[in-house]
Structures are given as structure tokens and as C-alpha cells.
Amino acid sequence: MKGIVFTEFFEMVEQAHGYEMVDQLIMDNELPSGGVYTTIGTYSHQEMVTLVVDLGEKTKTPVPTLLNAFGQYLFGTFEKGYPMFFKAAANAFDFLESIEKYIHVEVKKLYPDAQLPRFSTKRIGTDTLEMIYYSDRSMADFALGLIEKTFEHYQEKAIITRKDIVKNGSEVLFLIKKV
């Protein structure tokens, strides 16, 4: 997992709970990195799991809720850092369809070692999109946060239904219907 994900996670935690919480997360967990991350470094996704689970315990917030909130938070970072991806799409469906075909291709050029989730999309009529998330990391709640923020960015509304295809969450179907 790229270090930017960790540094932004700590930014979100600091904004919501203060620097003391960030410090506690680092001090209370045996992290192979020692809790030191650079934005371009690559780290085990297990460290993120450890941090999110611990934050959930400390704040009494369910892990899926935290992952969703983090997806929404990180969307803002992507929006500021990579505006060209958003300008290239006319609407939320176009943007979501561009993730695998365009955005991830460009990310891999910059970070060849990036381990990205995969997405497949299929339009079902003009107002419905089927999007399947594939990742051994099982962070579909994080992806859902990003999807929700996508609709907010394009000032569109949608009903998003989630169905786990694989029980461990490594393959999830999002059925997205514009309203």
C-alpha cells in the first residue's frame, strides 16, 4: 500500500481526534514501519488494518464506518492532487468507468509497484451502473466512500446497493442507480 494512504489516514485522524490519537495509534501497535511513512513508500496493507481496527476500538466506531469515512476523506486528496482525472469525465458514471481504463493505468506509470484494487463496470441502461470491486485487501467500505464522494463531486445523486460476492469482501458488487 502506498505511503500516501497512511499519511492521509493520519491527517484524517488528527483532524477528527487530535494529534494525541495519532501518537497513541503509533505507540500502541507494533508496526513494521515503526509508524513512519513517506508518501511514495510502499508498506504492508496489514499495517493499515492494524491502525483502523485500533482506531475503531479507541473511538468505539465500527471498522466499516471508519473505512467509508477514510474513502470519503481521501477523495478530497485525489481531487486536489489529480484534477485532470475529474475534468476528463463528464459525470460520475464516466468517472467510475475510467478508474480501471485510465486512472489506474496512469497511477501504475507513476508507481509501478502500486498494488491497486481492480474494478469492472457495466452500464445497465442510462441510469444504472454495475461496478465490481476486486481486492485481496477486502476494503470495499473504503471504495464505497470513494464512490459516494464521486457522486457528490459531480453533483449527482445515486442509490448504491452493496452485495458481497465473496464472503470475505474481496469481491463486491456495487449496483449504482442514479436518482
Secondary structure, 3 states (H helix, E strand, C coil): CEHHHHHHHHHHHHHHHCHHHHHHHHHHCCCCCCCCCCCCCECCHHHHHHHHHHHHHHHCCCHHHHHHHHHHHHHHHHHHHCHHHHHCCCCHHHHHHHHHHHHHHHHHHHCCCCCCCEEEEEECCCCEEEEEEECCCCCHHHHHHHHHHHHHHCCCCEEEEEEECCCCCCEEEEEEEEC
